[in-house]
Amino acid sequence: MSRRRTWNPAPGRGFFGIDCNTGATLHLNANRGGGSARSETMSGMGKNSSKTKVTTHRLQEMKAKSEKIACLTAYDYLMASILDEALVDVILVGDSAGTVFAGHDTTIPMTMQQMLYHAGVVARAVQRALVVGDLPFMSFQASVEEALRNAGAFLKEALVEAVKLEGGEVVCPTIRRIVDAGIPVMGHLGLTPQSIHKFGTYRTRGTNEEEANQILADARALQDAGAFAIVLEKIPSDLARRVTASVRVPTIGIGAGPHCDGQILVSHDMLGLYSRFRPRFVRRYAEFGQQMLEAFQRYREDVKTSSFPGKDESY
């Protein structure tokens, strides 16, 4: 039976892979004593499905079972490892790093080399989640062949498992070429941040009949081109419901209401770490930015007043 290892292990935690004959997900635990590896078919674990390695096939199963897909972003090892421990299904290494990590006003300045660095760090931390690399602006628009090379670099150099790109019917030839090369592609419709200068505004997309119909047509085109999932950003909830019902692949919403097959947020937004703006669709699950500010202020005060380090922190 042929088995192909497609995921690198976190230190001491073994490999994940796919049985090429059955499509089953395998967990290969390395023997610390140097003996042979033990293989276990994780897709047959029944109720303990939370431990199953998430693949594009697994996402399709989740849609079929109406099991919601939880997605978040990460750009560094620590965040990615915590997200994976929390059993987040998909971790997107988004070009949103341009705003929440690098301090730019938009995602546009992010380069392939910067994205490969972040993606490689994240992939190194993750065992269970599907890791998706976001193709940055002008990494796939110039030509199909350039898009293929950059998508391939995400898998070959950064060791992610899929890529995401923005656009509708116009990018379908690019998606087909990338998928034909064996690289899974996630689409992105609605408000596409790389087109912000074309839009001129961050308003909700698909609010009129013409644009709504175009988004519906684009979603079907992306599916037919081979996309395994589609992000729907900042579109009306009812339109997202219609798109989700009209395609076989999972839809992942961000500001698109509750009817999508899954949801994604920028982790820095939902943790309260990024405060330049707060979109209506973001739910804050923590206020870490304020907590960090207060902690840094207390530390500074302790240093200034010589109360740190104390006896317990000294040798």
Secondary structure, DSSP 4 states (H G I P E B T S, - for coil): --EEEEEPPPTTS-EEEEETTT--EEEEEPPTTS-PPEEEEGGG-TT-GGGSPP-HHHHHHHHHTT--EEEEE--SHHHHHHHHHTT-SEEEE-TTHHHHTT--SSSTT--HHHHHHHHHHHHHH-SSSEEEEEPPTTSSSS-HHHHHHHHHHHHHTS--SEEE--BSGGGHHHHHHHHHTT--EEEEEES-GGGHHHH-S-PPS--SHHHHHHHHHHHHHHHHHT-SEEEEES--HHHHHHHHHH-SS-EEEESS-TTSSEEEE-HHHHTT---S---TTPPPS--HHHHHHHHHHHHHHHHHTT-SS-GGG--
